[in-house]
Amino acid sequence: MQEVIKMLRYNTGTDKKAFVDFKDRFDAVIFNATIVAYSGSAVADLVSVHKNQYIIDPQTHIMQHDIMAIMSKDKKTEQYVIKKSVRKYLENLPEKVLDTIEREKRYLNYQEIDAITGELVECVYSFETEFVNGFVKKKEYDKYLQYAQIGLEPRVVIAPYFMLKKDMSNESKELYMNLNRKCLQEFIAYNNEHKKLTVAAQLVIDKEVLSDVNLLRQIENTYALDGYDYIFLWINDFSSWEVKREEKEAFYNLVCLLNSKGKKPIMAYGGFDSILLCHRQMDARLFGVAQSVGYGEQRAITPVGGGLPVNKYYFGPTHRRIRFDEALYLLMEEEYFSDDKTNKEHAEDYYKNICNCPICREIIQDDIDNFRVYNESTPYLVKGKHGDIKRNRPTTEATLVAAYHFLYRKDIEWNSIEKEELKDLIDELIENYETYGTQKEINNIKEWCEIFAK
């Protein structure tokens, strides 16, 4: 499965240890451009470890959004300013971008973006291929890399791209797809003149756009180009397991179309549904998935606040990250804490049926009651209108073991699609949902299997 790219998406500095420890189990680490701009030193550490296995998402869609999506309140002045990470990245793009957003307090329109595509392509290409090298040299990692005769280049470079929004008119969608084609063409040409790296496009759309009758025609007109291999797909807050049938079928048709044009689609954010679509026996086939340790496997394009932190646990049988109390309920329903067996016997059942990964073995050992380590928390105060409110947040250890457990589960999932027949995986998936899922979840999984695993 060399053409399939298994990716981890870097989120925060707390991910670093896990990313280093799992570097040999994944093909590449992917960074959002704003994180690279803001945390160049930390990114350089990981890039030096992952060598030619890094990718930078240029996030050029941020030029289109309401500016409040990229603003935060300054604690001193109480004024809204561009987030530091975003500002640092915008400083690496054409001057017109930051000027318009900061001085005129608005996003750029189509005509303004169209006028700077050449400069934008050069800036994005330079950022993806050169920005991190500056930090690598500053830390003198480059001396080791030269000694080891290892170059430092991204695994894939992604062309600038712009989003199709649900509230856009058909005319606007056509304009932005023309812009996507123009940027991709210019990016391919620029790459051919310079480093000749592997090029990818990126398609970013609202979930509702999937059902647009014009979408497949627009995609064919936009992306039927030579000179690039992969196309990243980012569909707003999308899980192909959870959407209605019409959207499942639309996603199936989208992937099939790209496959028919010789392109390799990759899910920019995806769960086990996306990993399963990388199986060689799938009709509508993906060629890579990115997942993050720090947040969900589906993601909103303009995220709202993250809410209060809670303990999460990746439940292997249903391939979902769920709250600890939900996981505990599922285990209790299946009598993993009953008096019928000893705690050691329950632990062995857990290893046989739920998870046998090294971190679970380390935590639970011979006592199923040790499962509670995943739920360890520490109290903190939240200031409310009527005084302080006491809340609990996961301890550092609980967060770390949950992250390692998640990564081991992802490794298990990738290994399963490489080694097992599709029919066996589908049968197991349905059986597990019939045991642990709600009726709605069972129906969704069976519907998905009807469409994707015929």
N, C-alpha and C positions, 0 to 999 in steps of 0.2 A: 504493500500500500504506500509506495514511495510518493505517489502523486497526491496523496491525502496529507493535509497539514494539521497536526494536532497542536492547538495553541492554548496558552494561558495568557489571560489579559491582566496586566499589572494594574493595581488600583492604588494602594497606599504603601508607605514605608513598612508597615507591619507585615506585608506580604513577602518581604525580601528573603527571609530565612526559608520559607516554604518553597519559594521559586528556585532558590539555589539547590535545596535538597532534592527537588523533583526535576532538575534540569535534563536528566537523561531519559525521562519518561515522556517528555513532550518534544515536539519538533521545533517550536518557536515560541517566543514571548512577544506579545503585542502590546504596544503602549498607545494611549491617546496622546495627541500632539501637545495638548495643554499640560499634561503631566510631565512630558519630556522637557518642555520649556521651563517649567517651574522646579522640577526635581532632577535636573540634568546630572548632578553628581551621583545620586542614587541609581539613576538609569544607567550611567556609565558602568557602575559596579556589575549590574546584571548583564549588560551587553558584553562585557569582558568575559563573563562566565559563559554566556550563551553563544558567544562568538558570532558566526554568521546566521544566527537563528532569531533575529529580531525583526519586527515590523512596526512601523509607525503609522497610525491612522491619522491622516491630515485634518480631519474634522472641519473641512471647509464649509460644511452646512451651517456652522454657527453664524456665518454672515447673513443668513436669511431670517433668523429668529428675532422675535420681540426682544429688545435689548435687556429687558428685566430678567430674561433667562440666563444672562451672563453677568448680572450685577449682584453686588452684596453691599450691605450697609457698613460704612466705616464707623467703627466704635467711637472714635474721637469726635468726628465732625457730624455724625448722624446722617451724612449724605450717602446716596447710592453711588458707588463707583464700580468700574469694571473689575471683576475678580482678578486677583493678582496672577493666577495661572493663565487665565485667558489673555490678559493684557500682555504678558511676557511672550505668548505665542503670536499674538497679533503684531507685535513689534518685528516679527520675522516675515511678515507678509507684506504685500505692496502697501505703501504709505497711505493710499486712498482708503484702505479698509479701516484702520484704527482712527484716522481722521474723521471719517463719516460717523462711526459709532460713538466716538468720544465727544466730538465737538457738536455734532448735529443730533445726537441722541436718537438715532434710528438705524435700522438695518439697511443694507445695500439693496437696491432694486436690480432687476434683470439687466437693464441697459448699462448700469455702472459696473456690474460684474463682467458683462460681455466685453467692455472696453479694456479690461485689464487681464484677460485670460493669459496672454503671453507672459506677462510679468508674474502672474500668480503661479503658473506652471513652473517657472524657474525658481521662485521662492520656495514652493512646496518641495520640489525635487532636491534643492539644496538642503532644506531642513531635514528631510528624511534620510539623506545620505551623508551629511557633513556635521550636523549640529552636535550629535553625541560624540563624534570623534574629538571635538575640542575638549570635552571633559575627560575623555580617555587619555589624551596626551597630557593634560594637566596633572593627572594622577600617575602618569608615566607607565600606564598599563601597555601603551603601544610598544614599549621596549621589549616587554615579555612576548607580545603578540608577534613582533618582527622576528625575535629569536626563534619562536616556535613556528615561524613561517606561516602565520595565520593572518589573512586579510581581515578587514573589519567592514563588512558591507551588509545591508539588510537582506533578508531572505526574499522579500518581495517589496516593491515600491508601489504605492497606491496613488492613482491620479486624483486631482481635485474633483469634487463631486458636489451635487446639490440635490436637495430633498424635494420629493413630490408630496404635498400636503393635501389632506382631505378637503380643505376649504378652497383649494385653488380651482379656477375655471379651467376648462379643457384647453383654452388658448394658453394659459400660464403654464400648464403641465407640458405642453408641446415646446414652449420656449425654454423651459428649464431642462428638458431632455435634449434639446438642441445644444444647450450649454454644456451638458454632460458629455455629449459626443465631441464637441469642439475641444474641450479640455483634455479628453482622453486621447484624441488624435494628436494634439500638440505635445502632450506628455510622452506619448510613444515616440514621436519624432525627436524630442529632446533627449530621451533616454538612448535612442540609437546613435545620437551624436556624442554621447558621453560614456556612461558606464556599461550600457547594454545589460541591465539587470532584468529580472523577471518582473513584468508589469501586471498590475491588477486594477480593475475598475471597482467602483462601489456604488450600489443602488440602495438608496435610503428612502423609504416610503412610510406613510401612515398605514396602519393595518387596513383601514377602510378602502384605500386605493387599490388593494389587491383585487377587489371586485369590480373595478372600473373596466368597462368593456373595451376601452381603448388601450389598456395597459400593455398587453402582449404585442400589439402592433408597434407601440411606441418603443418598447424594449428591443424589438427586432430592428427597427430603424436606427436606434441609438447604438446598440452594442454589437452589431454584425460587422466587426472590424478585425483586421489582422493585427498582430503585434503585441497582443496580451493574452494571458492564459487564464487567470482567475478573475472572478467577480464576487466581491463581498456583498452579502445581502444583510441589510439591517431593516427589519420591519418593526415599527413602533410597538413595544410591549407585546411581543408576539410569541406564542407557543403553538406550534401546529397541532398539539394534542388538545388544546383548550378552546380553540376558535370554532365557530359554527361551520357546518358542512360546506357551505358555499365558499368560505374562505380556505378551508382545507383543500378543496378542489382547485381553487384559483392558485394556491401555492404549488400544488402538484403540477399544474399546467405551466407555471412560470419556470420551475426547475427543469421540466421536460424540454421547454423551448430553448433554454440556455444550453442544455446538454446537446440538443440537435444542432446547435451552432458551433459545437466543439469547445464550449467554454466550461470552466470548472467552478461552479458556485460554492461559496463558503459562507457559513452563517457567522456573522460578526458577533452575535450573542446567541447561544443555543444550549439546549439541554440534551438529554439522552435521545429525544425524538430526532434531533439533528445528527447525533452520532450514528444512530441506527440508519439514517438515510445515506451515510457514507459506506454502507455495506455494499460489496461488489455485486450482489444479486438484486439490488434495488433498481427499479425502472427509472424513477426520478431520483437521480443520484447527486449528493453533495460530495465535495472534495476537501472538507475541512470544517472545523468548528472552533470557536474561541469561547473559553469560559473563564470566569473570574473567581478568585477565592473569596473576595470581599462582598459580593452582592449577587443578586439573583441571576439566573441563566437567561432570562428575558429582560429587556431593559427599555425604558421609555427614552425617546430621543432628547426630550427636554425634561429631565427628571425633576420631580417635586421633592420636598424635604423627605429625608429618610425615616423620620419618625423615631420613636424610642427604640434603643437597641434591645434585642431579645436573643435568647439562646436558640440557635438553629442547628438542626441535625439532618444529614443527608440520609434518607431512608432508602436503602439499596433496592429492596424488592420492587418499589414503585418508581424508583429513579427520580425522587423529588426531594428538594430541600424544604423541610417543614419545621415548625416550632417544636421545641423539645417536648412540651406537654402533649402535642399531637402524636409524636412518636411514642411517648410513654403510654398513651391511651391505646394505640394499635398493639403494642406488646402486651399490655394488660388484657386486652380483648382475646388475644391468643394464649393467655394464661402463662406468660413467661415469668410471672412473679407468684404463681400459685404455691400452695403448700404440698401439692401432689409430688413434687420433686425437690431435690436439694438445690441450693443456689448454684452449686457446681454443675449439676445436670442441666439446669436452665441455661447456664453460660455455654455449655457445649451445644445445646439446641440453637442458641443465638448464633454461634459460629457456623453451624451447619446451614441455617435457614436465612439469617439476616445479614451478617457481615463477619468475614474472617480476616479482615485486613490487619496489618501489624499494629496500628494504633488502637484498634478495638481489643486486640489480644493484650496489649500493654496495659490498657486501662482496666478492663473487666477482669482479666486473669481467671480465677476460679470462682468468682462471686458476681452473679448477675446484678446485685445491688450496686456494684461499682459503676453501673451505667449512669448513675446520677452525676458523675464527674462532668458529663456533657452539659449539665444544667447549673454548674456552680456560678454564683453571681455575687456581686458586692453592692451594697446600698449607696445611693447618692441622692442629693436633693435637687428638685426642680422648682424654680420660683414660679408661683402662680399668683393670680389676682388676690386670693384670700390667704396668702402665706405659702410657706414651703411645702412641697409634696414629696414624700419619700418614694423612690423608685429603685429598681435593681437593674444592674447591667452585667453582662457576662464578664467573668474574670478573664485576665489575660491568658491563663492556662486553658480555660474552657474554650475561648475563641481559637487558640492555637490548635488544640486537639481536634476541634470541629473542622478546621481548615485542612489539617493533615488527613483526617478521615475522608473529607470530600475529595481530595486529590487522589487518594488511594482508590476510591470508588470510581473516579473518572478513568484511572489507569485500568481498572478491572473492566470497565465498559468498553474501552478501546480494544483491549485484548480480546474481548468476547466477539466483537464484530469482525476481527481479523481471523479468528480461529473457528468460529461456529457457523453452522448453516443458518440462513435467514429464517427458515420455517421454525427451527428449534427456538430461536430467540423470540419470535412472535408468539409461539405457544406458551413459553415461559412468562412473557409479559402479560398476556391475557389471564393466565392462571393466577399470577401474583395480584393483579387488580381485582380479580374475583374474590381473593382472600382479604385484601387490605383496602380496597378502594370503595368509595361511595358508588351508588348506582349511576349517578351522573358521570363519574370518572370512568366507570366500566363502559358505559355507552360511548363515551368520547374515544376511548382507546380502541374499541371494536370498530367504530366508524373510521378512525384513522387507518387501521389495518386494512379495511376494505378498500380504501382509496390508494394507499401507498404500497401495500404489501400484497398485491393481488395474487 
